[in-house]
Amino acid sequence: MDLTPRQRQVLRFIQSFAAEHGYPPTVREIAGHFGIDYRAAIDHLRALEKKGNLTRSSKSRGIQVFRPFSAVQFIPVVGKVAAGPPLEAVENIEGAIPVPEDWARGSGLFIVRVDREGMSMSPTILPQDYLLVKQGAFTDDGTIVLATIDGEVTVKRIFREGSYIALKSDNPAMPPIRVKKGEKSFCVLGKVVGVAYRKL
């Protein structure tokens, strides 16, 4: 999508600031550079995010500018997901997020948002992260999957252990979840292939 002249200026400033300092500017630094108020800077960032030029997190320096790419694919956002204990699945479509086609190719892709403060997948996955998921059953050991257990959904690494499937957290303080192979209450919905705009 085309950018306004000011949006192009803001984007160039973010890129040059990050190149010089090794990290992106804060919203207040952007506002100060252009002599605008905080809310106006937020509005510019939201417009750039909507047009697929960058993404933001709640962190102070949470702006990430996309490398130039030829096209984006708009991936639907469906419900929310727990990265801690299982959370009841919500399947409603909440919108769509632009993702570069160079790593979000093919069909069967959807995005879910982590909606729990439980840090069982920390530091790989954090609360409020958006997860890009490829539908299907993936059984390679160590793969991060979106799975349902008794109708509830969770995100874990999957491992085969004899007649059981172990779902393990990246946080060693969290105990694994084990289910018997063939258990009807367990289903892998897909493989988590990206976190927000980061490949895994």
N, CA, C and O of each residue as an XYZ file, in Angstrom:
800
protein
N       0.843     -1.192      0.000
C       0.000      0.000      0.000
C       0.885      1.253      0.000
O       1.948      1.277      0.621
N       0.427      2.287     -0.707
C       1.201      3.516     -0.818
C       1.272      4.239      0.526
O       0.328      4.223      1.316
N       2.422      4.873      0.756
C       2.623      5.638      1.977
C       2.482      7.121      1.689
O       2.776      7.580      0.585
N       2.029      7.869      2.692
C       2.019      9.324      2.580
C       3.458      9.817      2.733
O       4.308      9.079      3.233
N       3.748     11.058      2.310
C       5.107     11.587      2.483
C       5.579     11.516      3.935
O       6.728     11.148      4.179
N       4.726     11.857      4.907
C       5.153     11.813      6.306
C       5.391     10.377      6.774
O       6.313     10.118      7.547
N       4.563      9.449      6.306
C       4.779      8.042      6.676
C       6.115      7.539      6.144
O       6.806      6.778      6.822
N       6.485      7.959      4.932
C       7.785      7.564      4.382
C       8.916      8.162      5.221
O       9.931      7.507      5.456
N       8.738      9.409      5.670
C       9.753     10.041      6.511
C       9.912      9.305      7.837
O      11.031      9.075      8.296
N       8.804      8.942      8.440
C       8.849      8.221      9.718
C       9.537      6.871      9.533
O      10.370      6.477     10.348
N       9.188      6.169      8.465
C       9.783      4.861      8.213
C      11.287      4.987      7.988
O      12.061      4.190      8.518
N      11.711      5.996      7.195
C      13.138      6.194      6.954
C      13.878      6.546      8.244
O      15.003      6.094      8.461
N      13.241      7.358      9.103
C      13.873      7.707     10.370
C      14.077      6.472     11.237
O      15.143      6.290     11.825
N      13.055      5.625     11.316
C      13.174      4.394     12.119
C      14.305      3.524     11.585
O      15.101      2.988     12.356
N      14.373      3.385     10.265
C      15.419      2.553      9.649
C      16.806      3.120      9.906
O      17.720      2.372     10.252
N      16.980      4.434      9.744
C      18.296      5.037      9.947
C      18.689      5.022     11.420
O      19.856      4.803     11.746
N      17.734      5.249     12.308
C      18.008      5.216     13.750
C      18.470      3.819     14.152
O      19.453      3.673     14.878
N      17.764      2.794     13.683
C      18.120      1.416     14.021
C      19.484      1.041     13.453
O      20.246      0.323     14.101
N      19.802      1.521     12.241
C      21.099      1.220     11.633
C      22.237      1.860     12.422
O      23.313      1.278     12.558
N      21.990      3.069     12.942
C      23.025      3.793     13.678
C      23.217      3.262     15.096
O      24.347      3.142     15.569
N      22.112      2.943     15.775
C      22.182      2.595     17.187
C      22.112      1.086     17.463
O      22.494      0.637     18.543
N      21.637      0.323     16.510
C      21.502     -1.114     16.728
C      20.186     -1.505     17.367
O      19.975     -2.678     17.674
N      19.302     -0.549     17.573
C      17.972     -0.817     18.126
C      17.033      0.281     17.634
O      17.491      1.361     17.260
N      15.725      0.020     17.629
C      14.785      1.004     17.080
C      14.522      2.137     18.061
O      14.789      1.997     19.255
N      14.003      3.252     17.572
C      13.670      4.364     18.465
C      12.402      4.080     19.257
O      11.606      3.219     18.883
N      12.219      4.809     20.350
C      10.962      4.762     21.084
C       9.957      5.683     20.395
O      10.318      6.477     19.526
N       8.703      5.564     20.792
C       7.677      6.449     20.235
C       8.007      7.900     20.569
O       7.840      8.779     19.724
N       8.476      8.163     21.797
C       8.801      9.530     22.201
C       9.970     10.081     21.380
O       9.984     11.270     21.060
N      10.942      9.249     21.039
C      12.058      9.704     20.208
C      11.577     10.049     18.799
O      12.058     11.005     18.192
N      10.635      9.276     18.288
C      10.060      9.593     16.970
C       9.307     10.921     17.035
O       9.462     11.783     16.169
N       8.485     11.068     18.085
C       7.714     12.309     18.246
C       8.648     13.512     18.368
O       8.408     14.551     17.753
N       9.722     13.370     19.167
C      10.662     14.475     19.354
C      11.391     14.846     18.076
O      11.615     16.025     17.806
N      11.765     13.837     17.282
C      12.483     14.097     16.039
C      11.640     14.925     15.073
O      12.156     15.819     14.402
N      10.336     14.624     15.003
C       9.470     15.302     14.044
C       8.713     16.484     14.652
O       7.975     17.175     13.949
N       8.895     16.722     15.965
C       8.214     17.837     16.601
C       6.708     17.666     16.659
O       5.960     18.634     16.521
N       6.265     16.430     16.864
C       4.835     16.143     16.960
C       4.546     15.543     18.322
O       5.471     15.153     19.035
N       3.270     15.464     18.695
C       2.960     14.889     20.003
C       2.957     13.368     19.943
O       2.985     12.766     18.869
N       2.922     12.774     21.109
C       3.015     11.310     21.246
C       1.910     10.616     20.460
O       2.158      9.633     19.763
N       0.664     11.146     20.580
C      -0.474     10.509     19.910
C      -0.317     10.534     18.393
O      -0.671      9.567     17.719
N       0.205     11.618     17.859
C       0.410     11.692     16.407
C       1.446     10.667     15.947
O       1.300     10.060     14.886
N       2.497     10.476     16.754
C       3.503      9.468     16.419
C       2.891      8.067     16.424
O       3.177      7.256     15.543
N       2.048      7.788     17.421
C       1.358      6.498     17.494
C       0.494      6.291     16.249
O       0.465      5.199     15.682
N      -0.204      7.338     15.831
C      -1.062      7.234     14.645
C      -0.246      6.879     13.403
O      -0.679      6.061     12.591
N       0.938      7.491     13.248
C       1.796      7.159     12.103
C       2.257      5.702     12.170
O       2.274      5.008     11.153
N       2.626      5.243     13.356
C       3.089      3.861     13.504
C       1.965      2.871     13.223
O       2.185      1.837     12.592
N       0.772      3.188     13.690
C      -0.368      2.305     13.420
C      -0.651      2.217     11.923
O      -0.961      1.143     11.409
N      -0.545      3.352     11.221
C      -0.769      3.347      9.779
C       0.289      2.510      9.065
O      -0.032      1.755      8.148
N       1.549      2.642      9.481
C       2.628      1.855      8.870
C       2.459      0.373      9.163
O       2.751     -0.475      8.319
N       1.982      0.068     10.373
C       1.742     -1.336     10.723
C       0.603     -1.903      9.884
O       0.699     -3.022      9.379
N      -0.461     -1.145      9.736
C      -1.609     -1.593      8.957
C      -1.239     -1.834      7.499
O      -1.785     -2.723      6.847
N      -0.298     -1.024      6.993
C       0.118     -1.154      5.592
C       1.211     -2.195      5.393
O       1.691     -2.396      4.277
N       1.606     -2.863      6.490
C       2.547     -3.974      6.375
C       4.005     -3.587      6.343
O       4.836     -4.377      5.897
N       4.350     -2.370      6.811
C       5.746     -1.933      6.784
C       6.504     -2.228      8.068
O       7.731     -2.318      8.057
N       5.788     -2.379      9.167
C       6.449     -2.666     10.440
C       5.480     -3.352     11.376
O       4.285     -3.453     11.100
N       6.015     -3.819     12.487
C       5.192     -4.367     13.561
C       5.671     -3.788     14.872
O       6.827     -3.384     14.998
N       4.780     -3.747     15.851
C       5.109     -3.188     17.157
C       4.703     -4.155     18.249
O       3.749     -4.917     18.096
N       5.440     -4.119     19.364
C       5.063     -4.846     20.568
C       4.902     -3.832     21.689
O       5.085     -2.631     21.488
N       4.556     -4.330     22.881
C       4.345     -3.437     24.020
C       5.659     -2.984     24.655
O       5.645     -2.151     25.562
N       6.783     -3.512     24.199
C       8.075     -3.126     24.760
C       8.436     -1.694     24.352
O       7.927     -1.173     23.360
N       9.318     -1.072     25.128
C       9.701      0.314     24.873
C      10.286      0.480     23.471
O       9.949      1.434     22.771
N      11.142     -0.424     23.064
C      11.754     -0.368     21.727
C      11.270     -1.566     20.907
O      12.064     -2.319     20.343
N       9.958     -1.717     20.860
C       9.367     -2.894     20.231
C       8.971     -2.713     18.783
O       8.130     -3.458     18.279
N       9.565     -1.728     18.089
C       9.259     -1.519     16.673
C      10.195     -2.382     15.834
O      11.409     -2.375     16.040
N       9.632     -3.112     14.901
C      10.442     -3.919     13.983
C      10.018     -3.609     12.563
O       8.865     -3.822     12.188
N      10.957     -3.105     11.774
C      10.673     -2.758     10.379
C      10.949     -3.969      9.515
O      11.976     -4.632      9.666
N      10.027     -4.257      8.605
C      10.239     -5.355      7.670
C      11.336     -5.008      6.682
O      11.462     -3.861      6.255
N      12.131     -6.012      6.319
C      13.001     -5.839      5.159
C      12.115     -5.677      3.922
O      10.993     -6.182      3.902
N      12.595     -4.989      2.904
C      11.761     -4.847      1.704
C      11.390     -6.215      1.143
O      12.230     -7.110      1.054
N      10.146     -6.362      0.772
C       9.703     -7.603      0.153
C       8.659     -7.248     -0.899
O       8.067     -6.169     -0.867
N       8.445     -8.170     -1.826
C       7.618     -7.861     -2.974
C       6.137     -7.886     -2.657
O       5.365     -7.150     -3.271
N       5.724     -8.711     -1.719
C       4.298     -8.854     -1.470
C       4.066     -9.386     -0.065
O       4.961     -9.937      0.575
N       2.834     -9.201      0.392
C       2.436     -9.771      1.671
C       1.226    -10.667      1.456
O       0.497    -10.538      0.473
N       1.038    -11.561      2.388
C      -0.168    -12.375      2.427
C      -0.902    -12.026      3.718
O      -0.300    -12.033      4.791
N      -2.177    -11.725      3.628
C      -2.946    -11.391      4.817
C      -3.469    -12.689      5.437
O      -4.288    -13.393      4.846
N      -2.976    -12.987      6.644
C      -3.289    -14.240      7.325
C      -4.372    -13.978      8.367
O      -4.252    -13.029      9.143
N      -5.433    -14.800      8.406
C      -6.494    -14.567      9.383
C      -6.037    -14.829     10.809
O      -5.277    -15.762     11.069
N      -6.510    -13.995     11.729
C      -6.260    -14.166     13.162
C      -7.478    -14.859     13.756
O      -8.598    -14.361     13.652
N      -7.250    -16.016     14.382
C      -8.364    -16.782     14.939
C      -8.192    -16.960     16.443
O      -7.268    -17.641     16.889
N      -9.064    -16.358     17.213
C      -9.121    -16.590     18.639
C      -7.841    -16.274     19.379
O      -7.040    -15.444     18.950
N      -7.667    -16.945     20.487
C      -6.522    -16.744     21.362
C      -6.010    -18.112     21.797
O      -6.694    -19.122     21.629
N      -4.804    -18.138     22.357
C      -4.221    -19.417     22.752
C      -3.391    -19.241     24.007
O      -2.837    -18.168     24.247
N      -3.304    -20.292     24.807
C      -2.493    -20.254     26.020
C      -1.106    -20.794     25.732
O      -0.949    -21.757     24.981
N      -0.087    -20.163     26.340
C       1.264    -20.710     26.276
C       1.609    -21.368     27.600
O       2.711    -21.890     27.769
N       0.686    -21.346     28.525
C       0.853    -22.012     29.812
C      -0.034    -23.240     29.836
O      -0.017    -24.016     28.881
N      -0.814    -23.446     30.900
C      -1.764    -24.558     30.927
C      -2.778    -24.385     29.808
O      -2.961    -23.271     29.317
N      -3.448    -25.469     29.388
C      -4.422    -25.341     28.304
C      -5.501    -24.316     28.621
O      -5.898    -24.143     29.774
N      -5.961    -23.648     27.587
C      -6.998    -22.639     27.701
C      -8.084    -22.981     26.693
O      -7.793    -23.435     25.586
N      -9.328    -22.762     27.076
C     -10.426    -23.102     26.176
C     -10.256    -22.395     24.843
O     -10.011    -21.190     24.796
N     -10.388    -23.146     23.766
C     -10.172    -22.603     22.424
C     -11.274    -21.633     22.038
O     -12.441    -21.842     22.369
N     -10.898    -20.570     21.334
C     -11.844    -19.620     20.762
C     -11.561    -19.578     19.271
O     -10.423    -19.334     18.869
N     -12.574    -19.810     18.439
C     -12.333    -19.985     17.018
C     -12.811    -18.813     16.162
O     -12.776    -18.903     14.935
N     -13.255    -17.718     16.776
C     -13.767    -16.611     15.973
C     -12.639    -15.878     15.252
O     -11.535    -15.745     15.781
N     -12.926    -15.404     14.041
C     -11.962    -14.625     13.275
C     -11.924    -13.214     13.843
O     -12.962    -12.566     13.980
N     -10.720    -12.737     14.176
C     -10.578    -11.426     14.791
C     -10.001    -10.382     13.831
O      -9.870     -9.213     14.193
N      -9.660    -10.795     12.628
C      -9.059     -9.868     11.676
C      -8.007    -10.593     10.852
O      -8.043    -11.815     10.715
N      -7.073     -9.827     10.305
C      -5.992    -10.394      9.498
C      -4.746     -9.551      9.678
O      -4.826     -8.349      9.930
N      -3.579    -10.199      9.547
C      -2.293     -9.528      9.712
C      -1.457     -9.769      8.457
O      -1.382    -10.901      7.979
N      -0.825     -8.719      7.911
C       0.020     -8.909      6.729
C       1.342     -9.571      7.109
O       2.018     -9.135      8.041
N       1.701    -10.613      6.389
C       2.940    -11.355      6.632
C       3.683    -11.474      5.306
O       3.055    -11.762      4.287
N       5.007    -11.261      5.283
C       5.760    -11.364      4.021
C       5.577    -12.723      3.361
O       5.673    -13.760      4.018
N       5.313    -12.713      2.068
C       5.090    -13.966      1.355
C       6.349    -14.809      1.237
O       6.264    -16.006      0.959
N       7.539    -14.196      1.447
C       8.755    -14.984      1.296
C       8.888    -16.061      2.368
O       9.676    -16.991      2.195
N       8.141    -15.967      3.473
C       8.185    -17.068      4.451
C       6.815    -17.486      4.937
O       6.706    -18.366      5.791
N       5.760    -16.871      4.409
C       4.402    -17.279      4.765
C       3.686    -17.728      3.503
O       2.671    -17.155      3.106
N       4.226    -18.752      2.890
C       3.674    -19.228      1.633
C       2.757    -20.424      1.856
O       2.838    -21.127      2.863
N       1.887    -20.622      0.879
C       1.038    -21.796      0.906
C      -0.297    -21.539      1.586
O      -0.592    -20.426      2.019
N      -1.090    -22.589      1.667
C      -2.417    -22.493      2.265
C      -2.388    -23.082      3.674
O      -1.364    -23.590      4.130
N      -3.514    -23.004      4.340
C      -3.628    -23.594      5.670
C      -2.913    -22.819      6.753
O      -2.579    -23.381      7.796
N      -2.668    -21.527      6.528
C      -1.987    -20.697      7.522
C      -3.005    -19.880      8.308
O      -3.975    -19.375      7.743
N      -2.782    -19.753      9.604
C      -3.583    -18.859     10.413
C      -2.731    -18.344     11.563
O      -1.654    -18.872     11.839
N      -3.228    -17.307     12.229
C      -2.501    -16.678     13.333
C      -3.350    -16.733     14.588
O      -4.559    -16.501     14.545
N      -2.705    -17.043     15.712
C      -3.364    -16.982     17.008
C      -2.527    -16.099     17.925
O      -1.316    -15.969     17.746
N      -3.189    -15.494     18.909
C      -2.483    -14.611     19.848
C      -2.362    -15.284     21.206
O      -3.334    -15.831     21.729
N      -1.164    -15.241     21.771
C      -0.937    -15.768     23.117
C      -1.619    -14.826     24.105
O      -1.371    -13.621     24.093
N      -2.468    -15.372     24.949
C      -3.295    -14.529     25.810
C      -3.211    -14.977     27.270
O      -4.227    -15.047     27.962
N      -2.013    -15.275     27.726
C      -1.865    -15.676     29.118
C      -0.502    -15.247     29.627
O       0.482    -15.260     28.888
N      -0.455    -14.868     30.892
C       0.797    -14.424     31.499
C       1.686    -15.596     31.913
O       2.861    -15.405     32.229
N       1.123    -16.815     31.911
C       1.937    -17.981     32.226
C       3.100    -18.086     31.257
O       2.889    -18.063     30.045
N       4.321    -18.200     31.757
C       5.504    -18.077     30.915
C       6.109    -19.437     30.560
O       7.330    -19.569     30.486
N       5.269    -20.438     30.341
C       5.804    -21.773     30.128
C       6.625    -21.899     28.861
O       7.481    -22.780     28.785
N       6.402    -21.058     27.861
C       7.192    -21.116     26.630
C       8.204    -19.983     26.551
O       8.813    -19.764     25.504
N       8.388    -19.260     27.655
C       9.403    -18.205     27.716
C      10.790    -18.844     27.656
O      10.996    -19.879     28.289
N      11.740    -18.281     26.933
C      11.683    -16.981     26.257
C      11.270    -17.057     24.789
O      11.249    -16.035     24.104
N      10.939    -18.260     24.295
C      10.624    -18.404     22.877
C       9.323    -17.708     22.513
O       9.238    -17.019     21.496
N       8.304    -17.895     23.357
C       6.992    -17.306     23.120
C       6.565    -16.577     24.383
O       6.657    -17.115     25.487
N       6.096    -15.341     24.207
C       5.726    -14.498     25.336
C       4.256    -14.090     25.224
O       3.677    -14.158     24.140
N       3.646    -13.667     26.339
C       2.274    -13.161     26.268
C       2.160    -12.029     25.255
O       3.046    -11.182     25.136
N       1.042    -12.038     24.525
C       0.713    -11.061     23.482
C       1.449    -11.305     22.165
O       1.245    -10.553     21.212
N       2.300    -12.337     22.082
C       2.894    -12.695     20.799
C       1.807    -13.222     19.859
O       0.830    -13.829     20.298
N       1.994    -12.979     18.571
C       1.135    -13.563     17.550
C       1.883    -14.730     16.916
O       3.022    -14.576     16.476
N       1.246    -15.888     16.869
C       1.885    -17.100     16.361
C       1.341    -17.431     14.972
O       0.129    -17.499     14.772
N       2.246    -17.637     14.017
C       1.866    -18.085     12.686
C       1.873    -19.613     12.683
O       2.891    -20.238     12.982
N       0.736    -20.203     12.344
C       0.558    -21.650     12.444
C       0.229    -22.229     11.076
O      -0.587    -21.681     10.335
N       0.876    -23.346     10.751
C       0.591    -24.099      9.530
C      -0.239    -25.305      9.910
O       0.214    -26.148     10.685
N      -1.443    -25.402      9.380
C      -2.338    -26.492      9.736
C      -1.764    -27.842      9.355
O      -1.046    -27.972      8.363
N      -2.092    -28.850     10.162
C      -1.674    -30.210      9.874
C      -1.040    -30.871     11.072
O      -0.742    -30.212     12.068
N      -0.833    -32.169     10.982
C      -0.207    -32.939     12.057
C       1.287    -33.034     11.797
O       1.709    -33.589     10.783
N       2.088    -32.495     12.708
C       3.543    -32.510     12.579
C       4.101    -33.286     13.766
O       3.796    -32.965     14.915
N       4.912    -34.299     13.499
C       5.343    -35.193     14.571
C       6.847    -35.188     14.806
O       7.332    -35.975     15.619
N       7.603    -34.328     14.124
C       9.044    -34.278     14.368
C       9.306    -33.834     15.799
O       8.749    -32.837     16.257
N      10.161    -34.581     16.510
C      10.457    -34.245     17.894
C      11.023    -32.824     18.000
O      11.875    -32.418     17.209
N      10.538    -32.091     18.980
C      11.015    -30.748     19.224
C      10.249    -29.666     18.505
O      10.481    -28.481     18.749
N       9.321    -30.050     17.606
C       8.514    -29.073     16.898
C       7.564    -28.373     17.867
O       6.973    -29.021     18.732
N       7.414    -27.068     17.731
C       6.417    -26.346     18.520
C       5.079    -26.482     17.810
O       4.956    -26.157     16.629
N       4.077    -26.965     18.537
C       2.775    -27.210     17.929
C       1.670    -26.499     18.700
O       1.796    -26.188     19.885
N       0.603    -26.260     17.987
C      -0.659    -25.833     18.585
C      -1.511    -27.083     18.685
O      -1.803    -27.718     17.672
N      -1.911    -27.444     19.890
C      -2.609    -28.712     20.096
C      -3.830    -28.521     20.989
O      -3.899    -27.578     21.778
N      -4.787    -29.428     20.852
C      -5.945    -29.438     21.739
C      -5.896    -30.674     22.627
O      -5.524    -31.762     22.188
N      -6.277    -30.483     23.877
C      -6.390    -31.572     24.846
C      -7.740    -31.420     25.528
O      -8.003    -30.422     26.199
N      -8.601    -32.430     25.346
C      -9.952    -32.370     25.918
C     -10.678    -31.086     25.526
O     -11.365    -30.481     26.349
N     -10.526    -30.673     24.271
C     -11.226    -29.506     23.773
C     -10.596    -28.180     24.131
O     -11.141    -27.129     23.793
N      -9.452    -28.203     24.810
C      -8.740    -26.979     25.154
C      -7.449    -26.916     24.354
O      -6.945    -27.941     23.897
N      -6.917    -25.712     24.185
C      -5.783    -25.519     23.284
C      -4.558    -25.031     24.050
O      -4.676    -24.288     25.025
N      -3.381    -25.456     23.596
C      -2.144    -25.026     24.222
C      -1.022    -25.049     23.193
O      -1.186    -25.606     22.107
N       0.114    -24.449     23.528
C       1.297    -24.418     22.664
C       2.452    -25.066     23.406
O       2.796    -24.643     24.510
N       3.050    -26.082     22.815
C       4.153    -26.800     23.460
C       5.052    -27.407     22.388
O       4.695    -27.441     21.211
N       6.222    -27.886     22.807
C       7.073    -28.706     21.935
C       6.621    -30.153     22.076
O       6.322    -30.615     23.177
N       6.574    -30.864     20.953
C       6.063    -32.228     20.955
C       7.211    -33.233     20.855
O       8.149    -33.044     20.080
N       7.125    -34.301     21.650
C       8.125    -35.368     21.648
C       7.405    -36.713     21.740
O       6.379    -36.828     22.411
N       7.942    -37.724     21.068
C       7.430    -39.089     21.187
C       8.227    -39.814     22.267
O       9.458    -39.814     22.243
N       7.532    -40.422     23.202
C       8.171    -41.172     24.283
C       7.462    -42.511     24.438
O       6.545    -42.661     25.246
N       7.914    -43.487     23.638
C       7.286    -44.806     23.697
C       5.838    -44.733     23.240
O       5.559    -44.297     22.123
N       4.922    -45.153     24.092
C       3.501    -45.150     23.749
C       2.822    -43.833     24.109
O       1.599    -43.720     24.039
N       3.624    -42.833     24.495
C       3.062    -41.549     24.910
C       3.585    -40.409     24.033
O       4.635    -40.521     23.401
N       2.839    -39.332     24.012
C       3.252    -38.063     23.429
C       3.506    -37.111     24.591
O       2.647    -36.941     25.456
N       4.684    -36.489     24.615
C       5.007    -35.521     25.659
C       4.974    -34.119     25.064
O       5.576    -33.854     24.024
N       4.265    -33.238     25.739
C       4.213    -31.830     25.358
C       4.998    -31.049     26.396
O       4.601    -30.962     27.558
N       6.124    -30.479     25.961
C       7.049    -29.858     26.904
C       7.166    -28.360     26.671
O       7.068    -27.873     25.545
N       7.380    -27.644     27.770
C       7.559    -26.194     27.747
C       9.040    -25.857     27.603
O       9.901    -26.673     27.933
N       9.336    -24.657     27.110
C      10.716    -24.195     27.064
C      11.189    -23.743     28.443
O      12.390    -23.678     28.703
N      10.252    -23.433     29.315
C      10.579    -23.094     30.700
C      10.711    -24.389     31.492
O       9.708    -25.078     31.680
N      11.903    -24.750     31.964
C      12.095    -26.029     32.646
C      11.326    -26.140     33.958
O      11.182    -27.240     34.491
N      10.830    -25.030     34.484
C      10.073    -25.073     35.731
C       8.659    -25.627     35.525
O       7.984    -25.995     36.487
N       8.219    -25.684     34.268
C       6.872    -26.163     33.971
C       6.903    -27.651     33.651
O       7.707    -28.083     32.824
N       6.044    -28.446     34.291
C       6.037    -29.901     34.044
C       5.475    -30.224     32.664
O       4.623    -29.492     32.159
N       5.941    -31.313     32.044
C       5.395    -31.699     30.743
C       3.982    -32.262     30.882
O       3.566    -32.697     31.956
N       3.266    -32.239     29.772
C       1.953    -32.875     29.688
C       2.120    -34.126     28.846
O       2.678    -34.062     27.750
N       1.642    -35.274     29.341
C       1.775    -36.530     28.601
C       0.400    -37.102     28.265
O      -0.494    -37.172     29.109
N       0.265    -37.507     27.005
C      -0.978    -38.143     26.567
C      -0.623    -39.432     25.837
O       0.424    -39.527     25.197
N      -1.498    -40.415     25.937
C      -1.260    -41.700     25.280
C      -1.474    -41.556     23.783
O      -2.422    -40.898     23.354
N      -0.599    -42.166     22.977
C      -0.752    -42.119     21.533
C      -2.125    -42.668     21.140
O      -2.570    -43.683     21.675
N      -2.778    -42.004     20.220
C      -4.093    -42.425     19.781
C      -5.221    -41.909     20.651
O      -6.391    -42.184     20.383
N      -4.881    -41.159     21.697
C      -5.905    -40.602     22.578
C      -6.808    -39.665     21.783
O      -6.335    -38.707     21.172
N      -8.118    -39.947     21.795
C      -9.055    -39.178     20.972
C      -9.207    -37.744     21.439
O      -9.596    -36.880     20.654
N      -8.907    -37.473     22.704
C      -9.069    -36.111     23.222
C      -7.895    -35.209     22.850
O      -7.914    -34.012     23.136
N      -6.864    -35.788     22.205
C      -5.667    -35.024     21.838
C      -5.579    -34.879     20.327
O      -5.782    -35.843     19.588
N      -5.273    -33.664     19.873
C      -5.141    -33.427     18.438
C      -4.147    -32.296     18.201
O      -4.210    -31.264     18.869
N      -3.232    -32.485     17.254
C      -2.328    -31.425     16.833
C      -3.014    -30.626     15.731
O      -3.365    -31.170     14.684
N      -3.201    -29.330     15.977
C      -3.860    -28.465     15.000
C      -2.891    -27.950     13.951
O      -3.285    -27.677     12.817
N      -1.615    -27.814     14.326
C      -0.646    -27.320     13.369
C       0.694    -27.027     13.996
O       0.866    -27.088     15.213
N       1.631    -26.710     13.140
C       2.997    -26.388     13.549
C       3.149    -24.876     13.638
O       2.747    -24.150     12.729
N       3.734    -24.402     14.745
C       4.016    -22.971     14.894
C       5.295    -22.671     14.106
O       6.382    -23.122     14.467
N       5.143    -21.909     13.034
C       6.284    -21.638     12.148
C       6.859    -20.237     12.328
O       7.908    -19.918     11.769
N       6.172    -19.396     13.108
C       6.691    -18.056     13.348
C       6.067    -17.443     14.584
O       4.951    -17.787     14.972
N       6.804    -16.528     15.197
C       6.303    -15.763     16.339
C       6.273    -14.304     15.920
O       7.310    -13.720     15.604
N       5.062    -13.708     15.917
C       4.871    -12.360     15.402
C       5.420    -12.350     13.971
O       4.856    -12.999     13.090
N       6.517    -11.617     13.734
C       7.085    -11.594     12.391
C       8.461    -12.246     12.378
O       9.300    -11.918     11.538
N       8.695    -13.178     13.318
C       9.980    -13.877     13.386
C       9.791    -15.324     13.007
O       8.897    -15.995     13.522
N      10.622    -15.806     12.115
C      10.611    -17.230     11.821
C      11.132    -18.011     13.008
O      11.969    -17.513     13.762
N      10.651    -19.220     13.182
C      11.201    -20.140     14.173
C      12.101    -21.150     13.476
O      12.671    -22.024     14.129
